[in-house]
Amino acid sequence: MSLPTLPTPLTGPDFGSYAADEVVWLLKDLSHVALEAPTADRERAIQSGAANYAESLPVEYSPSAEYQALYEEAVQRAGTRIATAVGVVTELALAARDKQPVLVSLARAGTPIGVLMRRWAQTVHGIELPHFTMSIVRGVGLDQNALRYLAANFDPARILFVDGWTGKGAISRELTAALDDFAASSGVRFPDDLAVLADPGHCVSMFGTREDYLIPSACLNSTVSGLVSRTVFNLEHIGPNDFHGAKFYSELAANDVSNDFLAAIASHFEYVRGEVERQCTEHQSAQPQPSWIGWEAVERISTEYGINNVNLVKPGVGETTRVLLRRVPWRVLVNPEARADVAHVLLLAEQRGVPVEEVPGLPYSCVGLIHPQFDKSAVGADGKAVHNA
């Protein structure tokens, strides 16, 4: 029996605002499908227990002028740190894959990072790395057809999965479980050593930094991610031989800063090469391992605040930002020493009327808490609603 035909990947400019050689999207174009729903409707569907959070899309957040200015300020303030982290994680990736990694970023937070890693390898070493981006959905796992595509086109040992940052490490665990399942069903084993720009949760060994500061691409949604939506897994629109889906918001082109962000970070590459070399030497000497201190902190916060559900605790700057943009937030915890790095979080909290509580000694810059009683968009490990008494 012959295997099903593999789907055809997407590239810009037909899909996404990145150049075709920067990233290949292992996704199905759902731009023509009305998937966005008002928050209340999405929450009702998820609360019913029948819907996974990835079956629909939130309406894209349109940043205010003040918020857009904070994003631009963050690019200026953190540009050198981000460029250094990009260099470090790329050098570690090259070393881990005999200078031949195939970068596979996890859409969409990982996509800009994968593009930047590709640019570092190209700029500093003259190496043209393949870069794909694919979907991972909590409760569903990695897109099986995307994995089949990669297995058919590359030595699996070359594949390196890339993400933007770790929170408590849920995606790292989901990745390992999904790759175990794929190996069991197909006989093809992909390595599960996830590479991330920032690892404040201490969940991986291959990272650019473990500092928890604002990665500007966490500030915005599609307008800093190639104008592409979060990924969608909805069986009404995704057939058994399709990639997971996403939308291309070409109508938002006037607000797109995706390529400006890449250029701003890449402009620091030459300046940070010495620091990257120093940090890589230090990293390789220390051989840091995951300690999962972030997961421990999340469990402690969950208990202390009477939430008793780790899925409602979103640690780190990136995850807190997502809580404020996409969920029903309950409160935000902030390390007082990190206030300068979380200005956009404080602004969003003020705009949404969310209490901010200073917690000295917090292992993250900030932590977002989803409302534990009536938030119908709170999802658990299976991607469905969390029901609380």
N, C-alpha and C positions, 0 to 999 in steps of 0.2 A: 504494500500500500504506500503510495507516494505521500510525502509530507505536504501540508497545505502551503500555498504560495505565500512567501513573505511579503508584508506590506512595503510600500515605497516610502522612504523617509521624506521629510520636508526640508527646504532650505530657503533662506532669504534670497531675493526680496519678496518672493511670493508668500512666504510665511515667516514672520518675524523681521525685525529691523537690523539684525546682525548680518554681516556679509556671509555669503555661502561658504567661504573657506574658514570662517571662524567657528561655526557649529552646525551640525546636522541634527535636526529634530526628529527623534524616533517617536513621533506623535501623529495622530489623525487630526486633520483640520476640521474643527467644529464651529468655525466662525459664523456659519449660516444658521446655527441652532440657537434658539433663545434659552439659555441656561441660567441666566442671572435671575434671581428672585429676591424680593424684599426680605429683610432679615427675619421678620416674623414668620413668613411663609417657609423659609428654609428651616427655621427652628422647629416649626410644627411638623414638617416632614421627617426631620431627624428624630424628634421626640417620639414619633410614632413607633420607632424601633425598626422600621422597614428600610429606612434610607441611610446610606453611608454619606458622610460629609462631602465626599468627592463626587456625588451624583449631580450636584448643582454648583453654581458659582455665586459668591457674594457680588453685589454691585461694586464695581471698582471705586475705591476711595479717591476722590478728587482733592488733592492737597490744597490748603489755603495758601495765600501768598506768604504768610508768616511761616508756615510749615515748610514750604518750598525753600525759603531762605535758610531755614535751619538745616535742611538737607545739603544745600550748597556750602554752608559754613562747615558742616561735618566733613565734606569732601576736602576742603582746604585744611582743616585741622588734623584729620587722620590720614591724609594721603600718603605721607612718608611711612607711617606705621603699616598701612595696608600693603603698600608696594613691597616693604620688607617681608611681610608675612607671605605674600604671593611668591616672592623669590625663594623663601625658605621651603615652603611646601612643594614648590615645583622642583627644587633641587633634590629634596627627599624622594619625590616621585620618580625622578629620572634615575636615581641610585637604586630604588626598589625594583625597577622594571628594566634594568640593563639599557637605560637611555632610550627605550622604545615603548613607553606607556601609550596605551590607547585611553584617553581621558573620557570617562562617561559620567557626566555630571547629573545630579538628581534635580530635575526641574521642579520649581524654577529658581529656588534660592541658590542652587549650585551652579546654574548656568553662567552667570556673569563671572564667577570664580574660575570655572573651567576655561572660559575665553581668556581671562587674564593669565592663567597658567600657560596656556598655549602661546600667548604673546611673549611671556618671559622666555620660554624655551626657544622661540624664534629669534627674539632680540639678542639674548645673551649667548646662545649656543648655535644659532642658525639651524635649529632642528624644527621640522614641520611635524607637529604631533596631530594625529587624528583626534577630533573632539566631537562626541555625540552627547546628546542630552535625552534623558528618558524619565518615565514616571515611576514613582514609588508612592503607594497609598497605604496608609495605616489600616490594618485589617484586611487588606487585599494583597499587599506585598509589591514586589517589583513586577513590571509589565513583562509577562512571559514571552510575548511575541518579540519585544525588544531584545530580550536575552537570546532568543533563537536567532535573531538577525545578527547579533554580535558574534554568537558562536559559529555562524555560517561564514563569517567574513574575516575573523581574526583568531589567532591563537589565544584561547581563554586566559592563559597565564599573563598576557600583556594588559589585560583590562584592569583599569584602576578607577574605582568609583570615587566621585568628588562631590562634596557638599559645602555649603557656605559656613555653617557653624554647628556646634552641638549645643543642645540645651541640657536636658537630663540624660540624653543618650538613647531615646526611644527609636530614632531612625537607624542608629548603628545596630541596635538589636534586631529591628525589623529587617534590615539588609542581610544580616547573617542568617536569619531564619529563612528568608526568601531564597537565598542562594543555596542553602541546604536542601530546600524543597526542590529547586530546579535540578540540582545534582542527582537527587533521588529519582526524579521523573525522566531525566534526559541522559544521565551519565556524564554530563559536562559540568566540570567544577570550575567556577570563577573564584578568584581570591576575594576575601571579604575585608581586606584592610582599607577601610574608608580613609580618604584624605580630606581634610577640612582646612579652611583658612584659619578659623578660630575654634579652640577646644576648651572653653571655660569650664565645661563639665568634667574634664579629664576622662573622656570616653574612648579616645583613640590614641594611637602612637604616632601617626603621621599628620602633623599640624604645622601651621605657620606661626601661631602664637596661642598661649593659653590665657592671655589677658581678655577681659570682657569689656570691650569698648565698642562704640557704634561703628558697624560696617554700613556705610551709607546706602548700600543696595538693600538693606533691611528697612530703610525709611519708606521707600516707595514700593508700589506694586509693579504692574506691567511696564510702566514708563521708565524703569531702570533695568528691565529684564527682557529687552527685545520686543516689547509690546505684546508679550504672550501671557495668557492667563495662567492661573494655577491649573494643574492637570485635572482631568475629569475621567472618572470611571463610571459610566452610566450605560447599562446594558441595552437601553432603548436606542442608543446611538453607537455603541461599540460592539461590533460583532466578534465572534470567536477568533477570527484571523486578522483583526485590526490591532494597531497600537492603541494605547490609552489616548484620550483626546485632549485638546486644548483649543483656545480661541486666539486669533490674531486680531488685536484691536487696532487696525490700521487707522481708524478714525481718530485715535489719540496721538497721531504723529506729531502734531504741533507741540505737544507736551513731552515728547520723548527725549530722555537724557541718557539713554542706554550707551550710545557710543561716546558721548561726552564723558561719561563716568569712566569708561575704559581708557580713554585718552588721558584723563586727569591722573589716573593711577600709574599708567605706563610711563608718563613723563618723568616719574621719579626713579625708574628702573636703574639708570646708569649711576645715579647718585648713591643708591643703597647697596650696590654690589659688594662693597667691602663688609658692611654690616651683615649682609646675608651670609657671606662666607664664614664670618665669625660665629654667627648663631648656628649654622649648620654643623660646624666643627663641635660646638658645645652640645648640640642635640645628639649627634652621633656618639659622642663620648658618654653622655648621660643615659642614652637609650631609654627615654621615658616610656612608661607603660601606663595603661589605663588604671586609674584608682577608683573611678566612679564616685568621687566625692560629691559631684553634683547630684547624683541620684540620692545619696544619703541626705543631702541638705533638703532636697525636695520632699523626701519622706518625713523629715523632721518638721518642716513648715506645714505640711499637710495635717500632721497631728496637732501641732501647736495652735493652729488657727481653726481647728475643729472641722476641717474640710473632709479629711479621711478619704481622699482620693487623689493620687499623684497626678492623674490626667488633668486635673483642674489647676495645677501649679505649673506655670510656664517660666522657667528661669533664664536669665540672660537678657541682654539688650534686644537681640533680634526677636526672641520669643515674646518678650513683653510688648514690643511694638506690635506684633501680630495680634496679641490679645486686645490691645486698644483699637486696632483697626478692624478686626474681623469678629470679635466675640462680644459677649456681654461681661465687661470687666467688673470685678467686685472691689478690689483695691490693688495698689501697687506698692511694693516694698522697695526701698532704695537704700543703698549703702551711702551714708552721708559723704564719704570720701570720694565718691564717684559722680557727684552731681554734675560736674562739668561735662562728663561724657554722656549724660542722659537728658540733655536739655530738651530734645524733641519728645522724649517720653513724658517729661513734666508738662510740656505744652499740650500734648494729646490728652493727658489725664485731666488737665484743667478744662480743656474744651469739652470733655465728656462728663465732667463732674465726678470724677473718680477720686476717692481719698488716696493720698500718698502718705506712707508711713516710713519714717527713717528707722533703719535697723543696723546699728553699728556691728561690724564684724561679719556682715552678710558675705558669703563666698562669691556672689555675683554682684555686678554693678546694680542690678535691679531684678525683681521677680514680679511677674504679673499673675494675679489670682483671678480665675474665672469665677463668676458668681456660683456658689455651691448649691443654691436652692431652686432658682427659677431660670437658670440659663439653659435654654433648649439647644444651644449650639455647642455645649460642652460634649466632647466625644471621647470615648474610651479607647482601649487598645484595639477594639474591633471596628473603630471608625463610626460607631453608632452612639446614640445618646447615652449619657450617664444619668441614671435615675437615683436620686437621693431622697431619703426619708425626710 
